[in-house]
Amino acid sequence: LSFSTELGYTNMLTALDLAGIPLESKDRDVDHPIVLAGGHAAFNPEPIADFIDCAVVGDGEQAVLEITEIIRAWKAEGRPGG
């Protein structure tokens, strides 16, 4: 999820709800998608910390490559949900 302003936080909750994804990260398991937040408004992810699995602070182009490699390795190891 990408936010241009903090006002998008409520839209994130609406999107999760409409997709049938539990709102709080503690209620999700390996069968749910990873909820990753980024964008200008994610420079302070603390207000949405209970609802996301991780946040990218700063330039996302390099981070997305690293995140992709982590997920690829997770799946290759036969981890749950991989």
N, CA, C and O atoms as a GROMACS GRO file, in nm:
protein
  328
    1LEU      N    1   0.084  -0.117   0.000
    1LEU     CA    2   0.000   0.000   0.000
    1LEU      C    3   0.088   0.123   0.000
    1LEU      O    4   0.187   0.128   0.073
    2SER      N    5   0.055   0.220  -0.079
    2SER     CA    6   0.132   0.343  -0.087
    2SER      C    7   0.043   0.460  -0.048
    2SER      O    8  -0.073   0.467  -0.089
    3PHE      N    9   0.098   0.550   0.030
    3PHE     CA   10   0.021   0.666   0.078
    3PHE      C   11   0.088   0.794   0.034
    3PHE      O   12   0.210   0.808   0.044
    4SER      N   13   0.009   0.889  -0.014
    4SER     CA   14   0.065   1.020  -0.045
    4SER      C   15   0.049   1.113   0.075
    4SER      O   16   0.127   1.207   0.091
    5THR      N   17  -0.050   1.088   0.159
    5THR     CA   18  -0.068   1.164   0.282
    5THR      C   19  -0.120   1.071   0.391
    5THR      O   20  -0.163   0.959   0.364
    6GLU      N   21  -0.115   1.120   0.514
    6GLU     CA   22  -0.166   1.041   0.626
    6GLU      C   23  -0.316   1.017   0.616
    6GLU      O   24  -0.368   0.925   0.678
    7LEU      N   25  -0.386   1.098   0.538
    7LEU     CA   26  -0.530   1.079   0.520
    7LEU      C   27  -0.562   0.947   0.452
    7LEU      O   28  -0.675   0.899   0.459
    8GLY      N   29  -0.463   0.888   0.387
    8GLY     CA   30  -0.482   0.759   0.321
    8GLY      C   31  -0.487   0.642   0.417
    8GLY      O   32  -0.522   0.531   0.377
    9TYR      N   33  -0.453   0.664   0.544
    9TYR     CA   34  -0.454   0.555   0.641
    9TYR      C   35  -0.590   0.488   0.651
    9TYR      O   36  -0.600   0.366   0.655
   10THR      N   37  -0.696   0.568   0.654
   10THR     CA   38  -0.830   0.508   0.664
   10THR      C   39  -0.866   0.431   0.537
   10THR      O   40  -0.936   0.331   0.542
   11ASN      N   41  -0.816   0.479   0.423
   11ASN     CA   42  -0.839   0.406   0.298
   11ASN      C   43  -0.773   0.269   0.302
   11ASN      O   44  -0.825   0.172   0.247
   12MET      N   45  -0.657   0.261   0.368
   12MET     CA   46  -0.587   0.133   0.383
   12MET      C   47  -0.676   0.034   0.458
   12MET      O   48  -0.689  -0.082   0.418
   13LEU      N   49  -0.736   0.080   0.566
   13LEU     CA   50  -0.822  -0.009   0.645
   13LEU      C   51  -0.943  -0.053   0.564
   13LEU      O   52  -0.985  -0.168   0.572
   14THR      N   53  -0.999   0.038   0.487
   14THR     CA   54  -1.112   0.004   0.401
   14THR      C   55  -1.071  -0.100   0.297
   14THR      O   56  -1.144  -0.196   0.273
   15ALA      N   57  -0.954  -0.081   0.236
   15ALA     CA   58  -0.906  -0.176   0.135
   15ALA      C   59  -0.884  -0.314   0.195
   15ALA      O   60  -0.921  -0.415   0.134
   16LEU      N   61  -0.823  -0.320   0.313
   16LEU     CA   62  -0.802  -0.449   0.379
   16LEU      C   63  -0.935  -0.516   0.408
   16LEU      O   64  -0.952  -0.636   0.385
   17ASP      N   65  -1.029  -0.439   0.460
   17ASP     CA   66  -1.160  -0.494   0.495
   17ASP      C   67  -1.232  -0.546   0.370
   17ASP      O   68  -1.287  -0.656   0.372
   18LEU      N   69  -1.232  -0.469   0.263
   18LEU     CA   70  -1.300  -0.511   0.140
   18LEU      C   71  -1.235  -0.635   0.079
   18LEU      O   72  -1.301  -0.714   0.011
   19ALA      N   73  -1.105  -0.652   0.102
   19ALA     CA   74  -1.034  -0.769   0.050
   19ALA      C   75  -1.047  -0.891   0.140
   19ALA      O   76  -0.999  -0.999   0.107
   20GLY      N   77  -1.114  -0.873   0.254
   20GLY     CA   78  -1.130  -0.985   0.347
   20GLY      C   79  -1.004  -1.019   0.424
   20GLY      O   80  -0.989  -1.130   0.474
   21ILE      N   81  -0.913  -0.923   0.435
   21ILE     CA   82  -0.788  -0.942   0.508
   21ILE      C   83  -0.807  -0.886   0.648
   21ILE      O   84  -0.853  -0.773   0.663
   22PRO      N   85  -0.773  -0.963   0.752
   22PRO     CA   86  -0.787  -0.910   0.887
   22PRO      C   87  -0.715  -0.776   0.901
   22PRO      O   88  -0.604  -0.758   0.849
   23LEU      N   89  -0.778  -0.682   0.971
   23LEU     CA   90  -0.722  -0.548   0.982
   23LEU      C   91  -0.590  -0.545   1.058
   23LEU      O   92  -0.495  -0.480   1.014
   24GLU      N   93  -0.583  -0.614   1.170
   24GLU     CA   94  -0.462  -0.610   1.251
   24GLU      C   95  -0.366  -0.722   1.210
   24GLU      O   96  -0.409  -0.836   1.188
   25SER      N   97  -0.240  -0.689   1.200
   25SER     CA   98  -0.141  -0.788   1.154
   25SER      C   99  -0.134  -0.909   1.246
   25SER      O  100  -0.104  -1.019   1.200
   26LYS      N  101  -0.162  -0.891   1.374
   26LYS     CA  102  -0.157  -1.003   1.469
   26LYS      C  103  -0.264  -1.108   1.438
   26LYS      O  104  -0.252  -1.223   1.482
   27ASP      N  105  -0.366  -1.070   1.364
   27ASP     CA  106  -0.475  -1.162   1.330
   27ASP      C  107  -0.454  -1.233   1.196
   27ASP      O  108  -0.537  -1.314   1.155
   28ARG      N  109  -0.343  -1.203   1.128
   28ARG     CA  110  -0.313  -1.267   0.999
   28ARG      C  111  -0.219  -1.384   1.018
   28ARG      O  112  -0.145  -1.391   1.116
   29ASP      N  113  -0.222  -1.476   0.922
   29ASP     CA  114  -0.131  -1.590   0.925
   29ASP      C  115  -0.065  -1.605   0.788
   29ASP      O  116  -0.078  -1.517   0.703
   30VAL      N  117   0.003  -1.715   0.767
   30VAL     CA  118   0.078  -1.734   0.642
   30VAL      C  119  -0.011  -1.743   0.519
   30VAL      O  120   0.038  -1.733   0.406
   31ASP      N  121  -0.140  -1.762   0.538
   31ASP     CA  122  -0.232  -1.769   0.424
   31ASP      C  123  -0.274  -1.631   0.374
   31ASP      O  124  -0.338  -1.619   0.270
   32HIS      N  125  -0.239  -1.527   0.449
   32HIS     CA  126  -0.275  -1.390   0.411
   32HIS      C  127  -0.156  -1.323   0.342
   32HIS      O  128  -0.041  -1.359   0.366
   33PRO      N  129  -0.185  -1.225   0.257
   33PRO     CA  130  -0.075  -1.152   0.192
   33PRO      C  131   0.001  -1.066   0.294
   33PRO      O  132  -0.053  -1.028   0.398
   34ILE      N  133   0.124  -1.035   0.261
   34ILE     CA  134   0.204  -0.944   0.342
   34ILE      C  135   0.155  -0.802   0.315
   34ILE      O  136   0.142  -0.762   0.200
   35VAL      N  137   0.128  -0.728   0.421
   35VAL     CA  138   0.083  -0.589   0.407
   35VAL      C  139   0.204  -0.499   0.429
   35VAL      O  140   0.252  -0.484   0.541
   36LEU      N  141   0.251  -0.441   0.321
   36LEU     CA  142   0.370  -0.357   0.320
   36LEU      C  143   0.328  -0.215   0.288
   36LEU      O  144   0.258  -0.191   0.188
   37ALA      N  145   0.368  -0.121   0.370
   37ALA     CA  146   0.332   0.020   0.349
   37ALA      C  147   0.452   0.098   0.302
   37ALA      O  148   0.566   0.069   0.340
   38GLY      N  149   0.427   0.198   0.220
   38GLY     CA  150   0.534   0.285   0.173
   38GLY      C  151   0.476   0.414   0.119
   38GLY      O  152   0.355   0.436   0.124
   39GLY      N  153   0.562   0.497   0.070
   39GLY     CA  154   0.520   0.627   0.019
   39GLY      C  155   0.555   0.737   0.118
   39GLY      O  156   0.607   0.710   0.226
   40HIS      N  157   0.526   0.860   0.080
   40HIS     CA  158   0.563   0.975   0.161
   40HIS      C  159   0.507   0.969   0.302
   40HIS      O  160   0.576   1.005   0.398
   41ALA      N  161   0.385   0.925   0.317
   41ALA     CA  162   0.322   0.924   0.450
   41ALA      C  163   0.374   0.812   0.538
   41ALA      O  164   0.343   0.809   0.658
   42ALA      N  165   0.451   0.720   0.484
   42ALA     CA  166   0.503   0.608   0.564
   42ALA      C  167   0.636   0.641   0.631
   42ALA      O  168   0.699   0.553   0.690
   43PHE      N  169   0.680   0.767   0.623
   43PHE     CA  170   0.803   0.805   0.692
   43PHE      C  171   0.787   0.793   0.842
   43PHE      O  172   0.886   0.782   0.915
   44ASN      N  173   0.664   0.795   0.890
   44ASN     CA  174   0.635   0.768   1.030
   44ASN      C  175   0.528   0.659   1.034
   44ASN      O  176   0.410   0.690   1.043
   45PRO      N  177   0.568   0.532   1.028
   45PRO     CA  178   0.470   0.424   1.022
   45PRO      C  179   0.407   0.387   1.156
   45PRO      O  180   0.319   0.302   1.161
   46GLU      N  181   0.450   0.450   1.263
   46GLU     CA  182   0.401   0.412   1.396
   46GLU      C  183   0.248   0.417   1.409
   46GLU      O  184   0.191   0.326   1.469
   47PRO      N  185   0.179   0.519   1.356
   47PRO     CA  186   0.032   0.522   1.370
   47PRO      C  187  -0.038   0.402   1.305
   47PRO      O  188  -0.150   0.369   1.343
   48ILE      N  189   0.026   0.337   1.208
   48ILE     CA  190  -0.037   0.224   1.140
   48ILE      C  191   0.033   0.092   1.171
   48ILE      O  192   0.007  -0.009   1.107
   49ALA      N  193   0.121   0.093   1.269
   49ALA     CA  194   0.203  -0.025   1.300
   49ALA      C  195   0.121  -0.150   1.330
   49ALA      O  196   0.163  -0.260   1.295
   50ASP      N  197   0.006  -0.135   1.392
   50ASP     CA  198  -0.077  -0.252   1.425
   50ASP      C  199  -0.143  -0.315   1.302
   50ASP      O  200  -0.190  -0.428   1.308
   51PHE      N  201  -0.145  -0.242   1.191
   51PHE     CA  202  -0.218  -0.286   1.074
   51PHE      C  203  -0.130  -0.334   0.959
   51PHE      O  204  -0.179  -0.393   0.863
   52ILE      N  205   0.001  -0.310   0.968
   52ILE     CA  206   0.092  -0.349   0.860
   52ILE      C  207   0.191  -0.454   0.910
   52ILE      O  208   0.215  -0.466   1.030
   53ASP      N  209   0.246  -0.528   0.816
   53ASP     CA  210   0.349  -0.626   0.850
   53ASP      C  211   0.488  -0.563   0.845
   53ASP      O  212   0.577  -0.602   0.920
   54CYS      N  213   0.506  -0.467   0.756
   54CYS     CA  214   0.634  -0.397   0.747
   54CYS      C  215   0.614  -0.267   0.670
   54CYS      O  216   0.512  -0.248   0.603
   55ALA      N  217   0.713  -0.179   0.682
   55ALA     CA  218   0.706  -0.050   0.613
   55ALA      C  219   0.839  -0.022   0.546
   55ALA      O  220   0.946  -0.058   0.597
   56VAL      N  221   0.832   0.041   0.431
   56VAL     CA  222   0.952   0.089   0.362
   56VAL      C  223   0.959   0.239   0.387
   56VAL      O  224   0.869   0.314   0.348
   57VAL      N  225   1.066   0.281   0.452
   57VAL     CA  226   1.088   0.423   0.478
   57VAL      C  227   1.199   0.469   0.384
   57VAL      O  228   1.311   0.419   0.389
   58GLY      N  229   1.166   0.563   0.300
   58GLY     CA  230   1.265   0.611   0.204
   58GLY      C  231   1.237   0.556   0.065
   58GLY      O  232   1.126   0.515   0.034
   59ASP      N  233   1.341   0.557  -0.017
   59ASP     CA  234   1.329   0.518  -0.157
   59ASP      C  235   1.292   0.370  -0.170
   59ASP      O  236   1.365   0.283  -0.123
   60GLY      N  237   1.180   0.343  -0.232
   60GLY     CA  238   1.129   0.207  -0.240
   60GLY      C  239   1.186   0.122  -0.352
   60GLY      O  240   1.172   0.000  -0.349
   61GLU      N  241   1.249   0.184  -0.451
   61GLU     CA  242   1.298   0.108  -0.566
   61GLU      C  243   1.400   0.002  -0.525
   61GLU      O  244   1.392  -0.113  -0.570
   62GLN      N  245   1.496   0.038  -0.442
   62GLN     CA  246   1.596  -0.059  -0.397
   62GLN      C  247   1.536  -0.156  -0.296
   62GLN      O  248   1.564  -0.276  -0.300
   63ALA      N  249   1.453  -0.104  -0.206
   63ALA     CA  250   1.394  -0.188  -0.102
   63ALA      C  251   1.308  -0.299  -0.161
   63ALA      O  252   1.310  -0.412  -0.111
   64VAL      N  253   1.234  -0.270  -0.267
   64VAL     CA  254   1.146  -0.372  -0.325
   64VAL      C  255   1.228  -0.488  -0.381
   64VAL      O  256   1.182  -0.602  -0.378
   65LEU      N  257   1.347  -0.461  -0.432
   65LEU     CA  258   1.433  -0.569  -0.481
   65LEU      C  259   1.479  -0.658  -0.366
   65LEU      O  260   1.481  -0.781  -0.378
   66GLU      N  261   1.516  -0.596  -0.254
   66GLU     CA  262   1.560  -0.673  -0.138
   66GLU      C  263   1.445  -0.754  -0.078
   66GLU      O  264   1.463  -0.869  -0.039
   67ILE      N  265   1.328  -0.694  -0.070
   67ILE     CA  266   1.210  -0.764  -0.017
   67ILE      C  267   1.176  -0.882  -0.107
   67ILE      O  268   1.142  -0.990  -0.057
   68THR      N  269   1.183  -0.863  -0.238
   68THR     CA  270   1.156  -0.972  -0.332
   68THR      C  271   1.252  -1.088  -0.310
   68THR      O  272   1.211  -1.204  -0.314
   69GLU      N  273   1.379  -1.059  -0.288
   69GLU     CA  274   1.478  -1.165  -0.264
   69GLU      C  275   1.451  -1.239  -0.134
   69GLU      O  276   1.467  -1.361  -0.128
   70ILE      N  277   1.410  -1.168  -0.031
   70ILE     CA  278   1.376  -1.231   0.097
   70ILE      C  279   1.259  -1.327   0.079
   70ILE      O  280   1.262  -1.439   0.129
   71ILE      N  281   1.155  -1.282   0.010
   71ILE     CA  282   1.037  -1.367  -0.012
   71ILE      C  283   1.073  -1.486  -0.101
   71ILE      O  284   1.026  -1.597  -0.076
   72ARG      N  285   1.154  -1.463  -0.203
   72ARG     CA  286   1.197  -1.572  -0.291
   72ARG      C  287   1.273  -1.679  -0.212
   72ARG      O  288   1.249  -1.798  -0.230
   73ALA      N  289   1.363  -1.636  -0.124
   73ALA     CA  290   1.440  -1.730  -0.041
   73ALA      C  291   1.347  -1.805   0.054
   73ALA      O  292   1.363  -1.925   0.076
   74TRP      N  293   1.250  -1.734   0.112
   74TRP     CA  294   1.153  -1.794   0.204
   74TRP      C  295   1.079  -1.908   0.133
   74TRP      O  296   1.066  -2.018   0.188
   75LYS      N  297   1.032  -1.881   0.012
   75LYS     CA  298   0.959  -1.983  -0.064
   75LYS      C  299   1.049  -2.099  -0.103
   75LYS      O  300   1.006  -2.214  -0.098
   76ALA      N  301   1.172  -2.071  -0.141
   76ALA     CA  302   1.266  -2.176  -0.182
   76ALA      C  303   1.300  -2.270  -0.067
   76ALA      O  304   1.330  -2.387  -0.090
   77GLU      N  305   1.296  -2.218   0.055
   77GLU     CA  306   1.325  -2.300   0.173
   77GLU      C  307   1.206  -2.386   0.215
   77GLU      O  308   1.217  -2.466   0.308
   78GLY      N  309   1.093  -2.368   0.148
   78GLY     CA  310   0.975  -2.445   0.183
   78GLY      C  311   0.910  -2.398   0.312
   78GLY      O  312   0.846  -2.477   0.381
   79ARG      N  313   0.927  -2.272   0.343
   79ARG     CA  314   0.867  -2.217   0.465
   79ARG      C  315   0.715  -2.215   0.453
   79ARG      O  316   0.662  -2.214   0.342
   80PRO      N  317   0.644  -2.216   0.566
   80PRO     CA  318   0.497  -2.210   0.561
   80PRO      C  319   0.451  -2.088   0.483
   80PRO      O  320   0.503  -1.978   0.500
   81GLY      N  321   0.353  -2.109   0.399
   81GLY     CA  322   0.298  -2.000   0.319
   81GLY      C  323   0.380  -1.969   0.195
   81GLY      O  324   0.341  -1.885   0.114
   82GLY      N  325   0.494  -2.038   0.178
   82GLY     CA  326   0.584  -2.007   0.067
   82GLY      C  327   0.558  -2.085  -0.053
   82GLY      O  328   0.627  -2.069  -0.154
   0.00000   0.00000   0.00000
